[in-house]
Amino acid sequence: MKLNPPKQITWWIALALGAIGLVANLVSIPVLSGLAFWLVLAGLVLLVLG
């Protein structure tokens, strides 16, 4: 299995999702607080697939 680093845009999107999920977990944001775990998970899955 050949492993390649993710493309730069994939990295930035995954980083943004993870950061938003982390902030949503630490600060009470009504819209995002319930989705914090899923945002971080989506960022990690994006990195694994990208």
C-alpha positions, 0 to 999 in steps of 0.5 A: 500500500503506497501512502501519500501525504494529503493535498494541501486543500484537504489538510486545511479543510480537515484542520478547520473542521477539527478547530471548529469542533474543538472550539465548539466543545470548549465554548457554548455555541448553540448551533455547533456544540452538539456537533463538536464530536462529529466535526472532529471525526469528519476532519480525521476521516477526511485526512485518512481518505485524502 
